[in-house]
Amino acid sequence: MGPEDRAAREAFVLGDLRGLPLRVPRLLEAGEGWLLLEAVEVADRDGASWRDATLADLARLHESYAEKQVLHDPRLRSVTASELARLTEHCGALAGELELPAPLRVLIADLEPLLVELRDARTLVHGDAWPGNVLSAIDGGRCWIDWEEAGVGHPALDLATWLHGSPWVPPADDPERDLAAYLEARTDGVNEPRFRRAVDAAVVLLFLLLDLPGLAEWDSEARREIVERRTATAERFTAP
């Protein structure tokens, strides 16, 4: 149960989309603000091989829905397009209140350098891609859950969360290894340097647009580490 728009989004992905190249829970029923899913029996994960297989799932998802007509469905999130103006206005004010370091302040004042890096590819993104949202099924498969934030955007939006986490999701133990596994699974000729830059752009953009409202309620010490990490990414992104 939850907000009506989020429940409708997950019901759309689990019930209406066809040809998903990864496993998801079976949708049994759905209504306004709720949905009922079939339970998934889970088993222990199998370390690095499990992560590689899961990142290959993500790569197939991104390839399968690149520039497809379904991306125009209004139930999907669109952080870098239809939702951008509202998010920018709200978080721009918060950035001033939180006294963010200079690289982040500069980018929240002008998001265009970040957005430029994220406009050359549009696909279906999970929206909250991290290992906690992938169940290891007892039959040996992997089941992707929690599609409430599913949306349209650059594949780097999913990799940003998987590799570098968020204030509420831990970063990968070895981001370089995981990124290499994802890129190896892509079969459509991804430009690695350009993709890496897009990941940096996505890391900073998601922090500025989506994380600041919750972060504003934390005490200063709790905010320090995540702000330092995002500042380092912003400095790398803006370096000559």
Backbone as a ProteinNet text record, in pm:
[ID]
protein_1_A
[PRIMARY]
MGPEDRAAREAFVLGDLRGLPLRVPRLLEAGEGWLLLEAVEVADRDGASWRDATLADLARLHESYAEKQVLHDPRLRSVTASELARLTEHCGALAGELELPAPLRVLIADLEPLLVELRDARTLVHGDAWPGNVLSAIDGGRCWIDWEEAGVGHPALDLATWLHGSPWVPPADDPERDLAAYLEARTDGVNEPRFRRAVDAAVVLLFLLLDLPGLAEWDSEARREIVERRTATAERFTAP
[TERTIARY]
84.5	0	88.3	39.2	117.2	49.9	123	65.8	9.6	-102.3	-172.8	-86.8	-7.5	72.8	181.8	240	346	289.2	174.4	111.5	70.8	18.6	-21.8	99	211	332.4	381.7	384.3	430.8	332.5	203.1	104	118.7	151.4	172.9	290.1	401.9	520.4	494.3	435.1	417.5	300	201.9	82.4	65.6	111.9	84.9	202.2	323.6	439.5	456.1	495.3	518.4	665.2	717.6	853.3	962.5	932.8	1040.4	1146.6	1273.7	1379.5	1434.8	1362.1	1403.1	1278.3	1300.7	1189.9	1136.7	1004	938	829.2	781.7	673.8	546.4	465.4	339	235.1	174.8	70.5	-61.3	-121.3	-247.6	-367.5	-361.3	-469.3	-409.1	-480.7	-435.2	-555.8	-541.7	-646.1	-584.4	-662.9	-613.4	-527.7	-397.3	-306.1	-264.8	-294.2	-252	-233.8	-155.1	-143.3	-104.6	-141.3	-115.9	-29.3	85.3	179.9	193.3	222.4	249.4	383.3	388.2	510.5	620	744.1	859.9	941.9	965.3	1049.9	1195.8	1267.8	1403.5	1508	1628.8	1743.7	1861.4	1972.4	2092.4	2151.2	2215.9	2282	2419.1	2468.6	2594.4	2703	2732.5	2846.4	2858.5	2981.7	3013.7	2935.9	2915.5	2842.8	2698.4	2641.1	2504.4	2499.3	2596.8	2598.4	2614.8	2703.2	2723.3	2594.2	2524.8	2400.3	2293.3	2290.1	2191.5	2220.3	2346.5	2383.1	2355.7	2368.9	2331.5	2181.7	2101.4	1956.9	1931.4	2001.1	1980.7	2020.5	2130.7	2174.2	2069.6	2011.6	1908.6	1784.4	1748	1632.2	1654.4	1770.4	1799.6	1803.5	1859.6	1864.3	1725.4	1645.6	1515.8	1418	1428.6	1329.3	1384.4	1501.8	1560.1	1468.7	1423.8	1344.3	1214.2	1157.2	1030.9	912	801.9	683.9	627.7	643.8	589.1	647	760.8	823.7	741.7	643.5	558.6	442.1	429.1	317.9	333.8	229.8	242.1	258	234.7	252.2	398.8	487.2	629.6	688.4	783.8	852.3	938.9	960.5	1046	1120.3	1219.2	1292.1	1364.6	1415	1493.1	1409.2	1276.2	1191.4	1067.1	956.7	830.5	832.2	910.6	914.4	1024.9	1106.8	1228.6	1201	1107.6	1083.1	1039.1	946.7	897.9	1008.3	1084.3	1191.9	1299.8	1332.6	1437.7	1399.1	1275.5	1230.4	1236.9	1188.7	1185.4	1325.5	1410.6	1542.2	1641.5	1618	1703	1697.3	1577.7	1562.6	1628.7	1613.5	1674.1	1826.4	1881.3	2027.1	2084.3	2014.1	2059.6	2050.9	1943.6	1926	2031.3	2072.1	2167.4	2313	2336.7	2472	2563.9	2523.8	2603	2735.3	2837.6	2966.9	2952.9	3049.5	3043.4	3013	3080.4	3050.7	2904.4	2842	2701.1	2611.6	2646.5	2567.4	2567.9	2683.9	2694.3	2605.4	2604.3	2527.3	2377.6	2336.2	2192.7	2141.6	2229.2	2187.9	2174.7	2246.2	2239.4	2261.2	2150.7	2157.9	2195	2202.1	2220.7	2344.1	2460.5	2575.9	2549.1	2471.1	2435.5	2337.6	2237.6	2133.3	2186.7	2283.5	2342.3	2396.2	2455.2	2515.2	2411.2	2286.3	2183.2	2073.3	2096.7	1992.2	2013.2	2126.8	2155.8	2102	2030.2	1972.3	1849.7	1741.2	1618.9	1574.5	1548	1501.1	1418.3	1370.9	1302	1406.8	1396	1486.4	1405.7	1468	1401.8	1370.7	1464.2	1442.7	1493.8	1516.9	1570.9	1652.5	1745.2	1820.7	1935.7	1922.4	2030.1	2003.9	2103.5	2086.5	1969.6	1932.8	1819.9	1687.8	1678.9	1555.4	1560.1	1652	1659	1659.4	1553.7	1544.3	1612.5	1685.1	1743.5	1642.1	1576.1	1467.9	1522.1	1440.9	1483.4	1508.8	1450.6	1472.5	1598.1	1673.6	1798.9	1792	1672.8	1658.6	1666.7	1650	1652.3	1521.5	1460.7	1331.1	1344.2	1318.5	1331	1200.3	1210.6	1092.6	1099.8	993.7	987.4	1007.2	907.4	910.8	835.5	816.1	737.5	799.9	933.1	1001.8	1040.2	986.5	1021.7	993.9	1084.3	1067.4	1140.3	1149.9	1212.9	1339.3	1448.5	1570.3	1691.5	1805.2	1933.1	1962.7	2018.3	2053.9	2144.5	2223.8	2313.8	2238.5	2110.8	2033	2025.2	2008.4	2007.6	2146.5	2247.9	2384.3	2431.5	2387	2426.9	2387	2264.5	2218.1	2289.1	2298.5	2361.8	2507.2	2581.5	2724.6	2752.8	2678.3	2715.4	2610.4	2501.7	2403	2329.8	2275.3	2203.1	2213.6	2152.8	2157.8	2095.6	2011.6	1940.9	1982.3	2065.9	2109.3	2261.5	2324.1	2471.3	2530.9	2648.3	2715.8	2768.8	2801.3	2861.9	2997.9	3034	3166	3277.6	3251.5	3351.7	3282.8	3258.9	3187.2	3253.2	3386.1	3455.7	3426.6	3429.8	3402.2	3258.4	3164.1	3024	2996.5	3057.4	3038.7	3095	3210.8	3269.5	3179	3117.1	3027	2904.7	2851.9	2736.7	2773.9	2884.5	2925.1	2956.1	3013.7	3042.5	2914.3	2807.8	2680.7	2605.3	2637.4	2572.5	2623.7	2534.3	2571.5	2557.3	2528.8	2497.7	2605.4	2727.4	2838.1	2838	2833	2834.3	2972.3	2975.1	3099.2	3133.9	3236.1	3263.8	3297.8	3390.9	3419.1	3295.4	3215.8	3095.1	2994.7	2984.3	2891.2	2936.8	3066	3116.4	3082.7	3096.3	3061.9	2911.1	2832.6	2687.9	2653.4	2724.1	2701.2	2732.3	2843.9	2875.5	2766.2	2720	2612.7	2487.6	2454.1	2334	2346.6	2464.7	2487.3	2457.5	2510.8	2490.8	2346.4	2290.6	2154	2053.2	2062.4	1968.3	1982.3	2105.2	2125.7	2056.6	2076	2020.3	1868.4	1813	1669.2	1585.8	1638.6	1557.4	1599.2	1726.7	1774	1764.3	1773.3	1779.5	1657.7	1534.7	1421.1	1432.4	1470.5	1487.5	1610.7	1716.1	1841.9	1829.1	1740.9	1724	1679.4	1619.5	1569.8	1674.9	1789.7	1894.5	1975.6	2040.4	2130.2	2257.3	2334.5	2448	2551.6	2574.6	2675.2	2632	2503.8	2453.3	2460.3	2451.9	2458	2600.5	2698.3	2833.3	2891.4	2883.8	2950.4	2891.6	2758.7	2699	2725.4	2724.1	2753	2897.7	2989.8	3130.1	3147	3079.6	3089.9	3032.7	2920.3	2859.5	2940	3002	3087.3	3207.3	3265.6	3380	3339.6	3220.6	3173	3150.7	3092.8	3069.9	3201.8	3302.2	3434.1	3496.4	3481.1	3533.9	3458.3	3329.1	3249.3	3283.2	3309.5	3333.5	3481.2	3568	3711.9	3739.9	3835.1	3869.1	3915
-118.5	0	123.8	231.9	353.9	460	567.4	674.1	618.8	674.7	621.4	620.1	727.4	732.3	625.6	597.9	497.5	357	331.4	200.6	179.5	283.9	273.7	249.6	310.4	293.4	148.4	94.5	-43.3	-139.8	-114.3	-200.5	-196.1	-80.1	-67	-152.9	-143.7	-220.5	-370.5	-412.4	-554.7	-615.3	-531.7	-585.6	-556.3	-440	-397.2	-412.1	-397.2	-408.9	-553.3	-567.1	-700.2	-712.4	-830.7	-855.7	-809.5	-790.3	-754.8	-864.2	-827.3	-928.1	-973.4	-947.7	-992	-1034.8	-1105.3	-1160.8	-1057.8	-1052.3	-963.6	-1042.7	-994.3	-1065.4	-1067.5	-1170.2	-1178.7	-1091.3	-1001.7	-912.7	-988.6	-994.1	-1065	-971.7	-859.2	-760.9	-622.7	-518.7	-381.6	-289.8	-183	-82.7	52.6	148.2	282.3	283.3	292.1	298.9	164.3	55.9	-74.1	-173.1	-276.4	-389.1	-512.2	-628.4	-755.6	-838.9	-883.2	-960.3	-1100.9	-1193.9	-1329.2	-1333.5	-1404.8	-1414.2	-1486	-1445.1	-1507	-1576.6	-1705.9	-1777	-1742.8	-1701.6	-1650.9	-1745.5	-1734.9	-1814.2	-1720.5	-1775	-1694	-1651.9	-1536.3	-1487.8	-1553.2	-1547.4	-1616.3	-1517.6	-1420.6	-1332.1	-1263.7	-1263.7	-1189.4	-1239.2	-1368.6	-1420.8	-1373.3	-1361.1	-1309.4	-1163.3	-1083.4	-942.6	-929.8	-1010.9	-1004	-1037	-1141.2	-1179.8	-1071.5	-1008.5	-903.5	-780.5	-744.1	-631.8	-663.8	-790.3	-830.5	-815.6	-845.3	-819.1	-672.4	-585.5	-442.2	-397.1	-450.9	-417.5	-459.2	-578.1	-623.9	-536.8	-495.1	-405.5	-278	-216.9	-90.3	-106	-214.3	-236.5	-263.5	-339.6	-382.9	-267.7	-163.9	-56.1	75.6	71.7	195.2	256.4	380.2	460.8	393.1	307	241.2	334.7	309.6	394.1	396.4	287.3	278.1	383.8	439.3	539.8	667.9	685	803.9	789.3	674.3	654.4	748.4	825.9	926.1	867.3	739.2	679.8	663.2	665.1	651.3	784	778.1	898.8	955.5	1086.3	1151.5	1265.4	1226.7	1322	1426	1386.1	1477.9	1549	1532.5	1598.4	1657.4	1584.7	1643	1684.7	1619.7	1654.9	1754.6	1788.1	1863.7	2001.7	2076.2	2213.5	2216.6	2129.3	2126.9	2088.7	1986	1941.7	2047.7	2113.5	2215.8	2332.7	2375.9	2489.4	2456.7	2339.1	2301.5	2282.9	2209.4	2175.8	2290.2	2382.5	2500	2581.3	2595.2	2667.7	2591.9	2460.6	2380	2385.4	2389.8	2394.4	2516.4	2629.4	2749.1	2735.5	2675.5	2658	2564.8	2464.2	2365.4	2409.5	2522.3	2575.3	2470	2418.1	2316.1	2373.6	2290.2	2336.2	2391.7	2471.3	2546	2461.6	2347.5	2272.9	2232.9	2197.7	2159.8	2281.6	2391.8	2514.2	2561.2	2553.3	2596.3	2511.3	2381.6	2292.2	2300.5	2322.4	2336.8	2466.5	2566.3	2692.8	2679.2	2585.3	2561.8	2413.2	2339.4	2194.4	2151.3	2246.3	2210.8	2123.9	2152.4	2064	1918.9	1897.2	1760.5	1699.6	1776.6	1725.5	1693.5	1770.3	1744.4	1601.5	1554.9	1421.7	1310.1	1344.6	1243.4	1245.9	1315.8	1328.7	1237.9	1170.7	1096.7	954.2	916.5	782.2	786.8	723.7	715.1	569.9	521.4	384	372.5	251.6	225.5	204.7	282.3	265.6	219.6	135.8	83.9	196.3	288.4	404	387.7	264.5	239.7	110.7	107	-15.4	-31.4	-125.2	-161.3	-304.3	-374.3	-515.5	-545.7	-453.3	-476.6	-492.3	-449.2	-462	-577.3	-669.9	-790.8	-911.6	-991.7	-1111.4	-1228.1	-1306.4	-1429.3	-1540.6	-1582.8	-1680.5	-1819.6	-1899.1	-2031.8	-2124.1	-2092.3	-2174.3	-2133.7	-2039.3	-1998.3	-1871.6	-1818	-1694.7	-1571.6	-1457.6	-1328.9	-1256.6	-1199.7	-1133.8	-987.2	-896.7	-752.6	-698.2	-633.2	-580.9	-428.1	-368.9	-225	-137	-137.9	-59.5	73	121.4	244	367.1	364.6	480.1	457.4	354.9	325	445	468.6	588.5	581.6	698.3	715.5	796.9	752.6	832	757.4	817.1	758.3	637.5	528.5	413.1	448.7	554	593.7	628.7	663.7	692.7	570	452	329.7	295.3	313	280.5	373.9	498.1	592.6	541	492.3	440.1	310.3	218.8	89.5	106.7	191.7	205.7	293.6	403.8	505.9	529.4	452.9	460	592.7	619.1	742.5	763.3	867.4	880.3	761.4	684	573.9	436.8	434.1	309	306.2	198.8	195.2	184	240.7	225.8	84.8	50.1	-81.1	-91.4	-211.2	-233.9	-207.6	-239.3	-222.5	-164.7	-32.9	28.1	3.1	4.4	-16.5	-155.5	-253.7	-389.6	-402.1	-345.9	-356.4	-282.5	-166.5	-93.4	-172.8	-234.6	-315.7	-433.4	-495	-607	-561.9	-446.4	-392.9	-363.3	-293.4	-256.5	-379.7	-480.9	-603.7	-672.1	-657.9	-721	-645.5	-518.8	-442.3	-491.9	-508.6	-561	-457.2	-333.4	-231.6	-124.2	-156.6	-65.8	62.5	52.1	169.5	234.2	366.3	442.4	455.7	383.6	377.4	512.4	591.8	722	810.5	809.7	892.8	841.3	708.5	651.6	683.1	674.6	708.3	853.1	942.2	1082.4	1096.9	1020.4	1024.3	973.5	873.2	823.2	932	1001.8	1112.8	1219	1251.4	1350.7	1302.8	1174.9	1120.8	1119.5	1085.5	1084.5	1221.9	1325.3	1461.2	1506.4	1479.2	1523.2	1459.9	1330	1263.6	1315.5	1344.6	1401.1	1536.5	1621.5	1756.8	1757.7	1671.8	1676.5	1591	1476	1381.2	1363.8	1382.7	1354.1	1471.7	1592.4	1708.8	1723.8	1699.3	1717	1632.9	1506	1422.6	1459.7	1494.4	1528.4	1654.9	1743.2	1869.2	1846.7	1730.4	1702.4	1635.1	1598.9	1535.7	1642	1601.1	1694.9	1709.2	1812.5	1846.5	1735.8	1665.4	1559.7	1442.7	1409.9	1299.3	1331.3	1459.3	1498.8	1503.3	1516.8	1549.5	1449	1319.4	1219.7	1215.9	1211.5	1203.8	1331.5	1447.6	1573.1	1573.8	1524.7	1518.5	1428	1313.4	1221.8	1284.3	1349.6	1411.4	1533.1	1603.4	1714.3	1664.7	1553.1	1495.5	1457.5	1401.5	1366.7	1492.2	1595.9	1721.3	1784.6	1777	1832.8	1757.1	1624.4	1544.5	1577.9	1595.1	1624.6	1759.8	1858.6	1994.7	2023.4	1928.3	1952.1	1968.1	2053.1	2073.7	1943
0	0	0	-62.5	-67.5	-151.1	-183.6	-265.5	-395.8	-438.6	-554.8	-680.8	-702.1	-824.2	-823.7	-708.6	-701.9	-719.9	-659.4	-676.9	-822.5	-886.2	-1026.6	-1116	-1082.6	-1162	-1154.1	-1033.4	-1019.9	-1085	-1070.7	-1135	-1286.8	-1340.1	-1484	-1529.1	-1457.4	-1496.1	-1483.6	-1372.6	-1346.7	-1422.5	-1456	-1518.6	-1665.7	-1711.6	-1849.1	-1944.1	-1892.8	-1981	-2026.8	-2151.6	-2206.2	-2246.6	-2231.8	-2278.6	-2186	-2057.4	-1964.4	-1966.9	-1984.4	-1996.2	-1862.2	-1756.2	-1623.9	-1546.8	-1440.9	-1363.5	-1264.4	-1252.9	-1157	-1085	-971.3	-901.8	-986.2	-969	-1041.5	-972.4	-1050.1	-998.6	-992.3	-872.3	-854.4	-864.2	-797	-798.4	-774.4	-815.6	-790.1	-781.7	-704.4	-692	-664.8	-620.7	-595.2	-468.4	-487.5	-374.2	-317.7	-389.1	-336.8	-451.3	-423.6	-514.3	-434.5	-487.5	-422.7	-516	-464.7	-543.8	-487.8	-575.5	-531.9	-458.5	-346.8	-268.6	-347.6	-322	-386.1	-278.2	-294.5	-199.6	-229	-126.9	-148.9	-92.5	-149.2	-106.4	-85.2	-38.1	-18.7	-153.2	-154.2	-274.6	-289.7	-414.5	-443.6	-486.5	-403.3	-419.9	-554.5	-607.4	-728.2	-849	-859.5	-974.9	-974.2	-855	-843.9	-888.8	-847.3	-887.4	-1038.3	-1096.6	-1241.4	-1315.6	-1270.5	-1336.1	-1320.6	-1204.3	-1179.8	-1264.7	-1278.5	-1364.4	-1510.9	-1548.6	-1684.7	-1704.6	-1600.6	-1607.7	-1639.2	-1567	-1583.2	-1723.4	-1774.3	-1909.7	-2012.5	-1996.6	-2090.5	-2083.4	-1962.1	-1948	-2027.2	-2008.6	-2075.9	-2227	-2276.2	-2420	-2477.3	-2405.3	-2457.7	-2477.7	-2394.8	-2400.5	-2454.8	-2514.9	-2567.8	-2672.6	-2645.2	-2737.8	-2780.5	-2696.9	-2729	-2703.4	-2772.1	-2760.5	-2618.5	-2545.8	-2411.5	-2318.3	-2352	-2267	-2257.4	-2344.8	-2339.9	-2241.7	-2179.2	-2085.9	-1966	-1933.4	-1826.3	-1686.7	-1671.2	-1538.5	-1501.1	-1597.2	-1570	-1522.4	-1432.2	-1386.5	-1498.4	-1490.1	-1589	-1519.7	-1439.8	-1357.1	-1442.2	-1558.1	-1641.4	-1747.1	-1742.1	-1842.3	-1775.5	-1773.4	-1727.7	-1580.8	-1497.2	-1355.5	-1322	-1420.6	-1392.8	-1335.4	-1392.4	-1347.1	-1201	-1164.7	-1026.1	-929.4	-963.1	-874.5	-860.8	-970.5	-967.8	-879.1	-889.7	-808.7	-659.7	-624	-483.2	-426.3	-500.1	-447.2	-459.7	-551.5	-559.3	-431.3	-376.8	-250.4	-135.6	-134.2	-27.4	-31	-151.5	-164.5	-94.6	-103.7	-34.6	115.8	163.7	307.2	366.3	289.6	339.7	325.6	259.5	239.9	178.6	66.1	-1.5	-50.1	-63.7	-115.8	-257.2	-296.7	-422.3	-545.3	-569.4	-692.7	-704.5	-592.6	-594.9	-611.6	-548.1	-563.2	-708.2	-773	-912.4	-1001.5	-978.6	-1064.9	-1037.9	-914.4	-889.8	-949.2	-959.3	-1021.1	-1172.4	-1231.4	-1375.6	-1401	-1416.2	-1432.5	-1573.8	-1665.1	-1805.3	-1830.9	-1771.7	-1796.3	-1758	-1652	-1613	-1712.3	-1750.1	-1838.7	-1977.5	-2023.6	-2155.2	-2162.9	-2054	-2053.6	-2047.6	-2017.9	-1995.1	-2101	-2211.2	-2313.5	-2434.1	-2442.8	-2565.6	-2562.4	-2458.1	-2449.5	-2359.7	-2405.3	-2325.4	-2323.4	-2204.4	-2192	-2064.9	-2038.1	-1912	-1803.4	-1696.1	-1582.5	-1461.5	-1381	-1261.8	-1164.2	-1149.2	-1063	-920.7	-878.6	-744.5	-749.3	-844.1	-871.4	-772.9	-681.7	-590.3	-544.8	-490.8	-459.7	-367.2	-280.8	-191	-262.2	-386	-462.9	-561.8	-539.9	-622.5	-528.9	-536.1	-454.2	-525	-449.8	-502.2	-479.2	-585.9	-573.6	-543.5	-476.3	-434.6	-552.7	-669.2	-787.8	-864.4	-810	-871.7	-952.6	-976	-1052.5	-964.8	-1026.6	-957.2	-987.2	-884.7	-900.9	-860.2	-954.8	-931	-873.6	-759.7	-691.1	-680.7	-626.6	-594.4	-717.6	-804.6	-927	-912.8	-790.5	-769.9	-833.6	-852.1	-909.5	-1055.8	-1118.8	-1258.1	-1346.6	-1440	-1521.5	-1653.2	-1712.9	-1843.6	-1823.7	-1884.4	-1872.3	-1923.5	-1900.5	-1940.6	-1851.4	-1906.5	-1823.3	-1706	-1718.7	-1610	-1482.5	-1491.9	-1371.6	-1281.7	-1340.5	-1260.6	-1209.4	-1292.1	-1248.6	-1139.1	-1140.9	-1036.6	-899.2	-888.4	-760.1	-725	-821.9	-794.8	-749.1	-817.5	-790	-669.5	-657.8	-559	-451.3	-455.1	-349.5	-341.8	-225.2	-195.3	-45.5	9.1	155.5	228.7	158	222.7	169.3	68.7	6.4	4.9	52.6	55.5	-84.1	-106.5	-236.1	-253.2	-376.1	-403.8	-336.7	-295.7	-236.4	-337.3	-464.3	-570.1	-693.7	-695.1	-807.4	-942.9	-947.7	-1074.8	-1130.9	-1045.2	-1089.6	-1139.6	-1065.3	-1104.9	-1234.7	-1252.1	-1377.2	-1494	-1474.8	-1580.4	-1615.9	-1514.8	-1539.6	-1618.9	-1584.7	-1658.1	-1803.3	-1823.7	-1959.3	-2043.9	-1982.4	-2056.5	-2101.7	-2022.1	-2056.5	-2165.6	-2185.1	-2292.5	-2427.7	-2522.3	-2653.9	-2764.5	-2727.7	-2828.7	-2840.7	-2803.2	-2829.7	-2749.3	-2617.1	-2530.5	-2532.3	-2543.7	-2533.7	-2385.5	-2338.9	-2195.8	-2133.6	-2188.9	-2125.9	-2117.4	-2222.1	-2220.6	-2118.2	-2106.2	-2008.8	-1867	-1841.8	-1709.2	-1673	-1769	-1742.8	-1717.2	-1789.5	-1766.3	-1626.4	-1578.6	-1442.5	-1340.5	-1356.7	-1265.4	-1268.2	-1388.7	-1401.3	-1329.3	-1345.8	-1282.1	-1130.2	-1079.2	-934.7	-874.9	-936.4	-884.2	-904.3	-1021.7	-1050.1	-955.7	-934.2	-844.2	-701.9	-661.5	-527.7	-515.7	-615	-608.8	-621	-704.7	-731.5	-636	-595.2	-519.5	-374.1	-343.7	-208.2	-112.7	-165.1	-76.3	15.3	-31	61.4	187	175.1	293	372.4	301.3	365.5	450.3	411.1	483.7	627.5	654.5	789.1	877.2	821.4	900	975	1083.1	1149.9	1066.2	1094.1	1009.3	1001.2	1110.8	1110	1021.9	1025	944.3	794.8	761.3	619.8	565.7	652.4	610	510.8	542.9	459.2	318.4	306.4	173.1	94.2	160.5	90.7	41.7	122.8	81.1	-40.8	-40.6	-154	-280.8	-268.4	-387.3	-434.1	-342.5	-381	-458.8	-417.7	-490.1	-632.5	-648.6	-783	-865.4	-805	-877.1	-919.4	-833.5	-868.5	-985.1	-984.1	-1095.7	-1226.6	-1213.3	-1332.8	-1392.1	-1308	-1357.6	-1385	-1354.5	-1377.9	-1528.2	-1564.5	-1706.1	-1772.1
[MASK]
++++++++++++++++++++++++++++++++++++++++++++++++++++++++++++++++++++++++++++++++++++++++++++++++++++++++++++++++++++++++++++++++++++++++++++++++++++++++++++++++++++++++++++++++++++++++++++++++++++++++++++++++++++++++++++++++++++++++++++++++

